[in-house]
Amino acid sequence: MNLLKKIGNRVYKSTHPEIGEVWQFHHVCSQDELVRLGNWAVSTQRIINLISDYKRERFSFISMDELSKRIKWNAKGLREKFVAITLDDGFVDNLDCAFPVFEENAIPFCIYVCPGGVIEGDGNVYLSRGQLKDLSCSDLCTIGAHTMSHAHLIHLPFEKQREEILNSKLWLEDAIGKPVKHFAYPYGEYNSDTLKIMGDLGFDDAVAGWGGSVRKGCDRYRVPRYVIWENVKYKHL
């Protein structure tokens, strides 16, 4: 069985070549703040270095809107490998620390926001409603949904899942005055109910929490990502 699985994996990889990567960040901060924020934080210098290294390897940096097109049409992505940058939860340091780096380098990015954190109003941790609106005015920034409360979706019945997902989408659309077409699964968790809800609500795509490179023919509601750590070297470098 293991041999058959290995053969199947090789066949899959040969017929579904890598076309790009999606990076996942959470907190972004200065080197001095890394210890306080823990493993889910990366420094601005780490992001700057990765952007420089991947540009040198001739990767292009694209938005999630463009990623959706490349998944749908496949062929374009085979000519030029890409990176799409995503940040989860909606922390205020995404604006204070990450946005200046992306703006200086003309790098598009997507922030997946849980409105629950915004509604609670802790401006030292989460973006405010006004900050989300301002960020969404940038051509570089896309706002995506991430449930209302960062729920464990797989532990919820269908209607509760739908409520968490739909309410986050509607709240964000009201806040920024734009359609919200992209979704990230909290904790990378989803099941058949979640996938059906993605289609029912008309999301363009949804990203997981792991899974490696994006491959030709990728399921648009199971887009894999690389979690970026401060001191982990990545395979292309």
Secondary structure in CASP SS format (residue, H / E / C, confidence):
PFRMAT SS
TARGET T0000
AUTHOR 0000-0000-0000
METHOD secondary structure of the structure
MODEL  1
M C 1.00
N H 1.00
L H 1.00
L H 1.00
K H 1.00
K H 1.00
I H 1.00
G H 1.00
N H 1.00
R H 1.00
V H 1.00
Y H 1.00
K H 1.00
S H 1.00
T H 1.00
H C 1.00
P C 1.00
E E 1.00
I E 1.00
G E 1.00
E E 1.00
V E 1.00
W E 1.00
Q E 1.00
F E 1.00
H C 1.00
H E 1.00
V E 1.00
C E 1.00
S C 1.00
Q H 1.00
D H 1.00
E H 1.00
L H 1.00
V H 1.00
R H 1.00
L H 1.00
G C 1.00
N C 1.00
W C 1.00
A E 1.00
V E 1.00
S E 1.00
T H 1.00
Q H 1.00
R H 1.00
I H 1.00
I H 1.00
N H 1.00
L H 1.00
I H 1.00
S H 1.00
D H 1.00
Y H 1.00
K H 1.00
R H 1.00
E C 1.00
R C 1.00
F C 1.00
S E 1.00
F E 1.00
I E 1.00
S C 1.00
M H 1.00
D H 1.00
E H 1.00
L H 1.00
S H 1.00
K H 1.00
R H 1.00
I H 1.00
K H 1.00
W H 1.00
N C 1.00
A H 1.00
K H 1.00
G H 1.00
L H 1.00
R H 1.00
E C 1.00
K C 1.00
F E 1.00
V E 1.00
A E 1.00
I E 1.00
T E 1.00
L E 1.00
D E 1.00
D E 1.00
G C 1.00
F E 1.00
V C 1.00
D H 1.00
N H 1.00
L H 1.00
D H 1.00
C H 1.00
A H 1.00
F H 1.00
P H 1.00
V H 1.00
F H 1.00
E H 1.00
E H 1.00
N H 1.00
A C 1.00
I C 1.00
P C 1.00
F E 1.00
C E 1.00
I E 1.00
Y E 1.00
V E 1.00
C C 1.00
P H 1.00
G H 1.00
G H 1.00
V H 1.00
I H 1.00
E H 1.00
G C 1.00
D C 1.00
G C 1.00
N C 1.00
V C 1.00
Y E 1.00
L C 1.00
S C 1.00
R H 1.00
G H 1.00
Q H 1.00
L H 1.00
K H 1.00
D H 1.00
L H 1.00
S H 1.00
C C 1.00
S C 1.00
D C 1.00
L C 1.00
C E 1.00
T E 1.00
I E 1.00
G E 1.00
A E 1.00
H C 1.00
T C 1.00
M C 1.00
S C 1.00
H C 1.00
A C 1.00
H C 1.00
L H 1.00
I H 1.00
H H 1.00
L C 1.00
P C 1.00
F H 1.00
E H 1.00
K H 1.00
Q H 1.00
R H 1.00
E H 1.00
E H 1.00
I H 1.00
L H 1.00
N H 1.00
S H 1.00
K H 1.00
L H 1.00
W H 1.00
L H 1.00
E H 1.00
D H 1.00
A H 1.00
I H 1.00
G C 1.00
K C 1.00
P C 1.00
V C 1.00
K C 1.00
H E 1.00
F E 1.00
A E 1.00
Y C 1.00
P H 1.00
Y H 1.00
G H 1.00
E C 1.00
Y C 1.00
N C 1.00
S H 1.00
D H 1.00
T H 1.00
L H 1.00
K H 1.00
I H 1.00
M H 1.00
G H 1.00
D H 1.00
L C 1.00
G C 1.00
F C 1.00
D C 1.00
D E 1.00
A E 1.00
V E 1.00
A E 1.00
G E 1.00
W E 1.00
G E 1.00
G C 1.00
S C 1.00
V E 1.00
R E 1.00
K C 1.00
G C 1.00
C C 1.00
D C 1.00
R C 1.00
Y C 1.00
R C 1.00
V E 1.00
P E 1.00
R E 1.00
Y E 1.00
V E 1.00
I C 1.00
W C 1.00
E C 1.00
N C 1.00
V C 1.00
K C 1.00
Y C 1.00
K C 1.00
H C 1.00
L C 1.00
END
